[in-house]
Amino acid sequence: MLDHHCIWLNNCVGLYNARYFLVFLVSFANICIYGSYIFATILLELRHVRGLVGTLVWDDDAMDMVTLSFKSSILHLMDENVLLAIVTVLLLVLTPAILFFAAYQIRISMLGYTSNEESKWLNVDDAIKDGVVFCIHGEGGTSMSSGEMDGSVFELVEKEDQEADVRAKTLVTCLSQVKNRYDRGPWQNLVLLMSPPQAPTRFSKPHVL
């Protein structure tokens, strides 16, 4: 049950190993948050140690002594220490990016689809907005309860072919009418991802040559 091959992991990702990637993202996000907190504490302490808090400096524009601003004191510290500047930039870039990506992966996991499937659902949503997706009646049965068409056959019929298509059909007007058969509910989707059923073995009995 593999979803796609990830070039970054150099491995195929699916139901039985997706949880490791999700745990890695959440752990990395926590490390970035903790690292940002520690680093911010170090920067604030360095301002006090170097005597940059409340320091008076000459301002050419004002032609007078002014108090060194917080921003200027941080830039002064980074100018003195290149490693400090590199770590600051890395944390500013990585922390929000990792948090966003981890939240995105948790969201789609709770919705019952993968990152590869999400792009396909977006294509379906675009087709629905174009008015070319229909629920075909008499092929698998149709239930219109709660606005959903459960157990139905959906088909894309181009606008130029719609008049010639005489089959009984209903135009799908929103994505919520198309039920995702893999969606068990947010909590159950997450439980399935984190604790999938036992993977089937290649041989049900000991293999004898």
N, C-alpha and C positions, 0 to 999 in steps of 0.2 A: 504494500500500500504506500507507494512512493509518489510524492507530489511533483518534485522537480529536482534537477541536479544543480547544486549550488557551486559555482566556480570558486567562491571565496573559501568554502569549507572543503572543496574538492571531494564532495560526497553527495549522495542523493539524500534528500530530506523527505521524510514522510511521517506517518503516525507513530512509528516506534522509536524515532530518535528526535522528533521535533521538541520534546520536553527538555532535552539537554541544551538546545539552542536557546529556548525561552529562559531557562534557569541561568544560563550564561549571561543573557542580556540583563535580567533583573539584578544579578550579582554585580555586573559591571556598572550598572546605573547606581547601585548603592555605594560602590567604591568611589565613583565620581562625585557623588553628593558628599560623602565623608571626606574625600580628599579636598574638595572645594572648601568645606568648613574648616579643616585643619590649616589649609593654605591661607585662608582669609584671616584666621587667628594669628598666624605667623606674620603676615603683612602688617596687621594692626600693632603687634608687639614690636616689630622692627621700627615702626614710626616713633614709638616711645623711646626705644633704645637709642636710636640715632638723633633724638631730640628734634624731630620734625613736627611735633604737635605744638601749635601756638607759636612757631618760629616766625620772626619778622624778617622779611626779605625786601630788597629794593625793587620797586616797580617803576620801570622807565616811563610807562604811559601815565601813571598817576604822579610820577616824580615825587614819590614818598615811600615810606616803609609800610608794607602791608603784611598781613598774616598769611603764611603759606597755606594754600588751599589743600584739601584732602587729595584731589586729583593730582595736583602738582607734586605732593609728597610721595604718592605711589609711583608716579613716573620717574621721580628722582631715584627711588630705590631700584627700579628696573634698569635705569641707565647705569647704575653702579654695578649691577649683577645681571649678566646676560642670561644665566641659567634661571634666575628668578623670572625674567621676562618670558622665556620659552615656556616654562611650566604654567605661567598665568595664561598665555595664549592657548595652550593645549587644553587647559581646564575650561576656558571660556567657550571653546569650540566643541570639545567632546561632550561635556556634561549635558547641555540642552539637546544635542544630536542623539546621544544614547538614550536619554529620558524619552524623547519623542519616539524613537524607534521601538523601545521596549513597550511603551504605552500602545503603540500601533499594533505590535504583535499580540499583546494581550487582548486588545479589542477584537481583532479579526478571529482570534482563537475562540473567544466567547460568542462570536457570531456564527461560528461553525464552518468557517472556510479558511483556506490558506492564502498566502500572499499571491500565489500563482492564480488561484481561483478568483481572488478579488478583481483582478484585471478582466477576467471573463465576465464577472457579474457587472462590472462597469460597462462592458460592451453591450450586455443585455439591456442595461438601463438606457443606454443611448439609443438602442433599437426601439425600445418602448416609447421613448420620447419622439422618435421619428414616425411612430404610428404604423409599424410594420410587423409587430408581434401579435399573434392570434392564438387563442385557445381553441383547438379543433375539437368539436363535439363528436361523440360517437366513437372516439379512439382512446379508450382507457377510462372513459367515464368522467363526468364533471360534477364537482360539488362547489357551489357558490357560497357556502356558509362562511360568515365572517369576512366576506370579500376575497377569500382565497379560492384558487382553483386547484384543489388537491387531486392528485392522481391523474392529471390531465396531460395531454400531449400539446406542447407548444411548438409553434412553427413560425418561421420568418417568411412573410409573404410581401414581396416588393409592391409598391403602390401601383405600378403599371400592370401587375398581375392580379390585383385584388378583385377587379370587376369580373374577370374571367374565372376566378375561383368560386365555384358555386357551393362548396362545402359549408355546412353549418358551423359557424365559428363566432367567437366573441373577441373583440379587440381588447388587448391588455393595456390598461391605462396607467398603471403604476407598478413598480417593482415588488411591492408588498403582496400583490396578487399571485406572484410566482413563489411557491413554497420551496425552500431549500430542504431537500430530503435528508441531508446530513445534520441539520440543525436540531439538537435535542434540548435547547434552552441554554442560556449563558453559563450557568453553574455546571450543568452536566457536560457541556462541551469542554469546559476547562478540566473537569475531572477525567474525561476520556483522554484528553491530551496528556495529562500528567500521569495517568495510570491506565494505559491502554491494555486491552486484553492480550493474553499470551500469544506471541507470534506463532503462526503455524510452522511446524517442523517440515523439513523436506521429505522425510520418510516417516510414515505412521508406525512402521515396524522396523526392527533392526535390519539394516541392509547387508545382505550376504552376497558376495560375488560368486 
